[in-house]
């Protein structure tokens, strides 16, 4: 018996247990733990947000259907075809991890302080300080241009308090990292950095109790949360910021490739390309971060989920470029080695993604090491006993009680 099956929402029946959606849970008002369909009203509500859902027939009070639908695929487009009006370039690392980390740390500290100051002012009813926003992102852009690994590490290390603040910082870093991978010029990297900081700024005007609710929201409550898009666009425009790419990121980062998003139900190329980027980094940073209503998932799991959602929620080509930008095991990922040791990924090789540089934290018995050690899996391919040494799995954040935010390099 097939336990989990992808089912079109037109085929939903009472008693089915919905274990996953065709889009991130955070795009809907539903509970994150899954639910059983108890009424025709439940079906109608699901159909308003989804085209497909995943049904767990082991938990359902109904037999599985005989067939499942397959999503259509379209030809791939090149980066230059997507950004036909830009002159793309190829970036090469001009600094190693050790050299770049101190500069990245200073850059992210300045960015974090800028976000705190800007958002605190807005929360108190003050205007959005665009000049401070632009000044705050420049050192981070410089660091990612030289070598993105250090900033991506720091994005993973961000504290879980004040989620909206930290989410904006992370989204800004991921957006610039993707822009670098795409080969966008610096002016565009700056737009992505500013847009990443500001596309959720409207949430500062939404009832915090709704943003932090651990229960399923009512339709009216979810509408209030969705209204952060309109509020954010108004705040950005009132600030005097005239960059249309930044405004697009705020206005359309919840639109979805298949037309199922909000506020306008745009699809495909009708969604501005910078907003398509914003949608990806918004989702990735959200699901890999601790939130009041959900724990973070491992980056490698998030990457797999994004891949499943490509050409449904997000443009496939941009998802694939994002995966290239952050890697299967992004900096900050907790992993288990074939030796049984537990390590955190520090930096990746662009051409050998599965053999990054790691910092070993726990021994084979999962006990903390007195002295953590750096290990380059590209160079160190076997243990002292001659056994193959490689990553065997990605671990949940904070596995074995590890607090990554307390690690000092």
Secondary structure as GFF3:
##gff-version 3
##sequence-region A 1 409
A	DSSP	beta_strand	4	8	.	.	.	ID=ss1
A	DSSP	three_ten_helix	9	11	.	.	.	ID=ss2
A	DSSP	beta_strand	17	21	.	.	.	ID=ss3
A	DSSP	three_ten_helix	25	27	.	.	.	ID=ss4
A	DSSP	beta_strand	35	36	.	.	.	ID=ss5
A	DSSP	alpha_helix	40	49	.	.	.	ID=ss6
A	DSSP	beta_strand	52	56	.	.	.	ID=ss7
A	DSSP	alpha_helix	79	82	.	.	.	ID=ss8
A	DSSP	alpha_helix	97	123	.	.	.	ID=ss9
A	DSSP	alpha_helix	130	146	.	.	.	ID=ss10
A	DSSP	alpha_helix	148	156	.	.	.	ID=ss11
A	DSSP	alpha_helix	163	182	.	.	.	ID=ss12
A	DSSP	alpha_helix	186	198	.	.	.	ID=ss13
A	DSSP	three_ten_helix	201	205	.	.	.	ID=ss14
A	DSSP	alpha_helix	208	211	.	.	.	ID=ss15
A	DSSP	alpha_helix	219	226	.	.	.	ID=ss16
A	DSSP	alpha_helix	228	238	.	.	.	ID=ss17
A	DSSP	alpha_helix	244	252	.	.	.	ID=ss18
A	DSSP	three_ten_helix	268	270	.	.	.	ID=ss19
A	DSSP	alpha_helix	273	287	.	.	.	ID=ss20
A	DSSP	alpha_helix	299	309	.	.	.	ID=ss21
A	DSSP	alpha_helix	316	326	.	.	.	ID=ss22
A	DSSP	beta_strand	334	337	.	.	.	ID=ss23
A	DSSP	beta_strand	342	349	.	.	.	ID=ss24
A	DSSP	beta_strand	352	362	.	.	.	ID=ss25
A	DSSP	beta_strand	368	376	.	.	.	ID=ss26
A	DSSP	beta_strand	391	394	.	.	.	ID=ss27
A	DSSP	three_ten_helix	399	401	.	.	.	ID=ss28
A	DSSP	three_ten_helix	404	406	.	.	.	ID=ss29
###
